[in-house]
Amino acid sequence: MNTRRKKNSSGLVALVLLFLILLVAGYAIYALSASAALPETLPDSQYMPRQSLALALDEIPDTEPSSLMLAPTNINNIIYTGYLALINRNHGISAEPDGHSLVMAWPTVPVSFVDGMYVHSTALQAVADMFDTFRRTDIGTLFISSGFRGLALQTELYNNGDNGGFAMPPGHSEHHTGLAVDILAIGISQAEMANSAEGRWLAANSYRYGLILRYPQDATHITGIEFEPWHFRYVGRPHAYYMKQHNLVLEEYIELLQATGGLTFEMGGRIYHVLHQTPQSGMIYLPQGVEFTVSSDNTGGFILTAWE
């Protein structure tokens, strides 16, 4: 009887050990595949000295025209995103986003208030993926404190000064797009975010998920906005990667694309072609035979992103 119990016990232990081995192996495979899909780790440029765009143009070797095959298309027939739309004091929104593109942030990610916190669905997925990675660091707990803002709320914040003087005039806030989020950490104030472990992690890693630190410390003269270590904007992974790699803010990136006509670069084993076009007689040229997206730059041009 005792022998049989010992055999049963031994068999149970063996099954538990086998399950644990398979679980660890599965997680390792998942972690390797997830890391392989992300861009390479780049140095934290949050506090790097910013060079002039003219110097950047001289030093960037990959501003060559794309060899893609292009065909003319009427802009009225194009479905385009606003992922790269420039929203600042000089360039306001033309319209608030389609309500179908906005989704409630809770319970996908932690938020400061459950009811009424909306974010663009694509940006929310990027934030959720980033938060999932951050949770494995055991640094702290992140949450979204602000997402989409309508014109009425932005008017109230701007007139009342309830945002510490950081609120933009109505119609000129990135929050109108649903692509911008303010991210804070539990127990860390806005003023403390820049030098906190949470804030530094976000500044160093957000580009891996298509998000940029929109208003860096040394770019106030370019963005017109004081340093906001909590404000992140979704632009898409290849663009966030390139801006991080070359320490560019969105104003500089769009100016670079306008000056060169386009970029071709490699990221994560794929070749990306980023083209800037200004419509001529209501027409722009779209890539043929490859996957691509189109975004308005909100300055009169369009940015095409193709990959192969």
C-alpha positions, 0 to 999 in steps of 0.5 A: 500500500505504501509502495503504491502511494509512493509511486503515485506521489512520484508520478504527480511530482514528475507531472508537476515538474514537466508542466513547470518546464513547459511553462518556462520554455513557452514563456522564453519563446514568447519573450524572444519572439516579442523582443525580436519584433521590437526595434533595437534599444537606442540610447536615452535621448531625453537629455542629449544635446539637440543639434540643428536640423541643418547639421542633422541633414548633413549627417543623416546618410539615408535621406535618399529618394525611394525606388518604389513604383508610384501611381497618381491617385486623387486625394479624395479617394484616399483613406488616411490617418492623422498619426503624423498630423502636426498639432501645435500653436501654428497648426490646429485641428480641422475636425475632432476624430471620428467617434468610432476611432475612440475607445474607452481606456478602462479596463484595457489600461489603468486610468485616473478615472474610469468613466469618460476616458477615451483614447484612439484605438491604435494609440491605446493598443500601443500604450497597453503593450508598453504597460504590459512590458513595464509591469514586468520591470517591477518599477511601479504602476503606470496609469493614463491621467488624460486622453482625448479631450473635446473642444469644450473641456480644452476651453475650460482647462485653458480659461481656468488654468487648471493644467498648471499653465500647460494647457494649449488653446482650444483647437491646438491641443494634441489631446483633440486627436485622441493620439496623445496621452498623459502618463503618470505613476502611482505615488509620483507627481507630474513634477517628479516624473522627469527624474523618477525611474518610471519617467526615465523608463518611459522616455527611454522605451516609448519609441519601441511602441510607436510613442514619442515623448512629445515635449522634451526638455531641450526642445521648448524653442521648437515645440513652443511647449515647456518640458512635459515628461508625462505627455506621449503621442502615438506616431507609429513605430517606424517614425518613433524609432527614427525620431528617437535615433536622430533625436528629432521632435515631430516638428523637426521630423516633418521638416526633414521629410519636407526638405528631403522628400523622403527617407529609406531606412531599416528597422527590425528586419524590414525596409521602410520608405517614408515619402512626403508629398504635397498634392498637385491638382488634387493628386498624390502618388501612392506606392504600388505592390507594397503595404503602406499607410498615408497620414496628413501632416496637417500642414498641407502635405501627406506622409506615405509610409511603405514597408517591404 
